[in-house]
Amino acid sequence: MRVLLVEDDPRLSDSVAAYLRRDGFSVDTAATGSAALRQAGVESYDVVVLDLKLPDVDGLEVCTRLRAKGFTAPVLMATARDAIRDRVAGLDTGADDYIVKPYALEELVARVRALLRRPRELMPVTLQAGELELDTAARRARVAGRPIELTTKEYAVLEVFLRHPDEVLTRETISSHAWDENYDPLSNVVDVYIMRLRKKLEADGGAPTISTVRGAGYRLSAEVET
């Protein structure tokens, strides 16, 4: 899942981004409200962590503009101010949740994951396609009941497929959700991770799950092949 972190304190931004990445998220950062609006206009994000106090356009205005443009991803508003009026203002502009600084990084990640589990698009906690299951709360994968050990990035790639079963996903679509702004579009890293996933999912004689669609991308089958 791809996160846009909007925070003007460089030390806090670096530490939060590093913690989110260690937990499996791809993270882009923005230090100003105007930069956040530009990035959200050209990139696809699954959640936004938005500081209220920014040096140019404040978080309330950023959230208002995002919603006015049809941006539907969850927004977690963060601020050092704990006044009720600030929390109400944030929620009224379209934020989905609110966290007060200084916050524990563990709580921030928990709130981000909770937002991603909300039924904005009726997405379940457990994703399933055929005999493949992914528990997004426990971050565990199984094929026909067999546990699959995944790296952080393998998990991220598999989650993208399971949120779009039977759809043909281009490399660009996969990378936009599983990698951040540092992704090199000329590399073959997406293909490498898909090859690794196939080996793990098809171990012990398992049926092929991820197929190559020539000239288009990849597809995760939602049915059990017989």
N, C-alpha and C positions, 0 to 999 in steps of 0.2 A: 504494500500500500504506500502511496506517495503523499508526503506531507509538505505543505508550505508553512514554514516557520517565519513569522514576521516579528522581529525583535531588534531594537536599535542598540542594545548593549552587546558589544561583540563578544565579551567573555561569556555572558549567559547564553548567547546564541550558539557559540561553539560547543559549550558543555551540553546544552539541550539537544542539539543536532547529533552530537556524538552518542548520547545516551539512546536516542530514538533509533539511530542506525544500528547500534548493538542489539536492539530489540527487534530488528528485522524490517524497519521502515526505510524507505528511500526519502531523503530530505533535501529540499531546496530552501534557501534562506533569502530573506529580504530585510533590509535595515530601515526602509521607509515605507510609508503608505502608498506613495506613487509607484514605487518599485513593485510592491505586492500586487497592485492593480494591473500593472503591465504583465507580470508573470502569470497571474490568474487568467489573463485574457488570451494567452497563447499556449499554456500548458494545461494538462489535465491533472487535477488533484483530488484525492479522496477525503482529505480533511485539512483544515487551516487552523493553525495555532496563532492567534492574533493578539499582539500587545495593544492595550488601549492607548497608551501615551507614546506617540511617535513624533519625530521631529518635524514632519510636514503635515500630511493628512492623518488625522488621528484614527484610532481603530474603529470608532463608531461610524465615522464617515466612510471608511473603507468597507465595512460590513454593509452599510446602506447601499453603496454603489454596486457591490458585488451582487446583492440580492436583486437590485433593480435591473441588472444585466442578465438575470436568470441563473446565476451561480447557485447550485443546489447542494454542494458538498457541505458537511457539517463544519461549523465554526466554533472553536473553543476560544473564548475571550480571556486574556490574562492581563492583570493590572495590579499595581501596588496599592491602589485605593480600595478600601473595603466598605465604603458607604453603600447603603441599600440603593440609593438613587443611581449610583453608577452601575450596579448589577442590573437594575431594572432597565436602565437606558440601553445597556448592551443587549439584553434579551429582546427589547422592543425593536432594535434595529435588525434583528434576524439572527443573532448568535444563538447557538444551541445549548451552550453550557458556559460556565464561568469559573475561573480559578484565580485565587488571590495570591499575589507574590508576598513574600518568598514562598515558593511551593517546593515540595519534595518531588524529585524527578520521577519516583515510582508512582506518585499520585497523578502526575501529568500523563504518563503513559497509560495508566489505568483509565483515566477519563477519555483519552483519545480512543482507546479500544472500545470503551462503552459506547461512544458516539458512532463508531463504525458498526456496532451491532444493532443500533436502533433501526427500526423498520422503515427507514426512509424509502427504500425500494423493496421492502418486505424480504430482506436478506436474512436467512437463518444463521444461527451460530454454527451449526454443522452443515457443511456443504457436501453434496454427494453427486457422483456421476457413475452410474453402473456400480461396480464393486469398490470404487474408490471413495473414501470419506476423508474429510478434513475438518477437524474440530478447531475452529478459529479461536475459541476461548482458551483451550489447553494447548493449542498449537501442536496437535498430533495428527499424523496421517496414517491411514490404514488401507490396505488393499485386501478385500475378502477377509477382513479380520486380522490380517498380518500387519504388524507395526512397521512403518517405514521411517528410517532415520534420515532426516533432511538437514542440510545446512540452512543458514538464515536466508540466503539468496534463493536456494532451491525451493524453500517454503514460499517465498514471495512470488516466484514464477508460477508455482502450482496453484496458489490462491487466485491469481489472475485467470488461469484457465477454468478453475472451478466456479468462478463467478460468471463465466461466459461459456457454459458447456455447449458443444455442438456448433459453436460459432467459429468461423475462420478468423484467426487473430494474426495480424501482420507483426513483423518484428518491432515496428514502431509502436504499435499498441501495447505489446508486452513490455517493452522497455520504458514506456511512459508511466507505467504503474509500478514496475519492479526496480527501476533505476532512477537516480536523480539527475541533476543538471550536469554532472560530471561524465555521464554516459557518452561514449564515442560511437556515433552512428556508423562509422566505417569498420568497427570491430565485429568479430563473429561471436561475441560473448553470449548473446541470446541463444545461438545455435548450440554452443558448448553446454550451457545449462540445460537445455532441452534434451540433449543427448544423455547427460547424466541422469536426468529425471526418468527418461525411458528405461535406462538400465535398472534403476531401483524399482520402478513400478512393474516391470516385466520380469523381475527376478523370480526364480523358482517356477518358471513356466507360465507366468501370468500372461493374460491376453494383451496384445498391443493396445495402448490407450491413447497416446498422442501421435497423430498422423501428420505427415507433411502434405500440404496442398501445393502442388508445384506452381511456382510463380505468384503465390498469394501469401502463404504463411503456414500456420499450424492449426490443427483442430483437436480438441479433447472430446473423445466419444463419450456420450452420456449413457450408452447402452452396453450391456455385456455381450461381447462377441462370442458366438457359439460355432 
